[in-house]
Structure formats: structure tokens, C-alpha cells
Amino acid sequence: MSIVKEFKEFAMKGNMMDMAVGIIIGAAFGKIVSSLVADVIMPPLGLIVGGIDFSAMGVVLKEGVGTAPPTVLRYGAFIQALFDFLIVALAIFMLVKGINRLRRKSEEAPAAPPPPPADVVLLKEIRDILKTRS
């Protein structure tokens, strides 16, 4: 089997395609959440704590020399990334919780028993007829 054919079989499997779609949607969702945190949540939070811009917060570890930029420990960017993570984790938790709730409802609902096969019905009829004869 050629490598190209083997790779094509691997890439076209259902799980691989589902995973690819999930990764693409997850990346887009990550951008939306990052924008939500940076543009919607952090500015009011900065105002509440005294007009602080979290993304600009940092500690200069070494001043820049000549054209070399300074070495900065940007803990504000870390705080913003932490908020990103917490919001994504909360959203995924709520999604999984909703899916689990739907699964439980479908499992709890009693399903009607399937009708017996035709041969079983026929055998029961024959049994009942034989019982009435004797």
C-alpha cells in the first residue's frame, strides 16, 4: 500500500474529520473568548480597581540598552490569559453539563419494547391453538 493511499484512508476516517472540525471551531471560539476578555471584561474590571490596564502591567527586569528592548515580566498579560482560560473552562463545563443532562433525560425515558419477531408471534399462536385443543 502506498503512503499516499494509506494517508488518505487515515485522513478520511470519520473521527479524524470530526477532530479537525472541532479544532477549527475551538480556535475560533478561543479568539472570541480572548476578545471578550480583552475588550469587554478587562476594561470595566480595570476601572473598578482604579483605572488599571491589566495588559500593560509588568515589571522591568532589565532596562533596554541601545536598540535592545527592555526585558519585561508581563504579569498583566498572564492575568488576562488566566481570565481567558476561566471563561473558556466555564463555557465548556456548561456545554458538557447540558449534554449530560440531555443524555440522562433520554436514558430515563422508558423506551417501548420492540415488537417480537414474526416467528415468535407465530409460535405463540400455534402454542395457544394447541392449548385450546387439549
N, C-alpha and C positions, 0 to 999 in steps of 0.2 A: 504494500500500500504506500502510495507516495505521501510525502509530508504535506503537500498542499491539500490532498484529499482528506487526510487524517485531521488536519487543522480545520477544514471546512465542516466536517462532521462534529468536531468538538465545539466550534463556534456557533453552530446552528441548533444545538440542543436547547430545549425549552428553558431549562434552568439558567443557562448562560445568558440567553436573551433577557429573561426576567431580571437577572442580576445587573445587566448593563443598563436597562431602563431604570432600575432602582438607583443605581449610582448617579446617572444623569439627573434624575429628579432630585436626589439628595443633594447634589452640588448646587442646583438651582435653589432649593429650599434653604441651603446654607447661606447663599448670597442674600436671600430675602430676610433671613433672621439677622444677618450681620447688619444690613441696612436698618432693620427695625431697631436694633440695639443702638447703633451709632447715631442714627438720625432722629429717632423718636423717643427712646427711653433715656439715653445718657444726657441729652441737653436739659430736660427738666430735673433729672437727678442732680446734675451739676448745679443748677440754680438753687435747688433745695439745700445743698450743702455749701452754698456760698459762692456760686458762680464759677466753680472749678470745671475745667475741661479735662476730663479723665484721659483722653487720648494724648494730651500734651504733657502729662505728668511723667516725670523721670528724674533720675539723679545722674549728674555728670560725674563719671568715674575718672576721666582723663580729658583735659582740655585739648582742643584741636591745635596742632602745631602746623603753621604754614597753610598748605592747602588740604591737609589731612583733617577730616571731620572729627569732632569730639566723640569719645566713647561714652554712650549714654545707656543707663539701665532704665528701660521704659516700662515701669510697673503699671502705668496707666493703660497701656495697650493690653497688658495682661489682665487687668480688671475688666476691660471691655470684652476680651476674649472669654473670660470667665462668665460674664453675663450672657454672651452668645451661647456658650455651652449649656448653661442652666435653662435658657429658653428652649433650645433645641431638645434637651433632655425632657423637659416638661411636655413639649408638644408630642414627642414620640411616646412618652408614658401615657398621655391622654388617648392617643391613637390606639395603642395596644390595649389599653383598658376598654375602650369602646368595642374593639374587635372581639375581645374576650367576652364581653357582655353579650354581644350578638351570638357568639358561639354557644354560650351557656343557654340562652333562650331557645336556640334551635335544638340543642341536646335535650332540654327539659320537655319540649313539646312532644307528647307521645305520638309516634307515627302509627298510622293504621297498619295493621298486619297485612302483609301481602296476601293476595288470594292464593289458595292452594293450587298446585298444578292440576291440569285437567285429568291426568291419570289418577291422581289421588282422589279427586271428586268422583270419578267413575268407579273406582274401587270401593269407596264408601257407599255409593248407590247399590252396587252389587251386594255388599255386606248387608245393607238394610233389607234388600229384597230376600236374601237367603234367611234372614232372621224372621221375616213375616211368614215364610213358607213352613218353617219348622215349629 
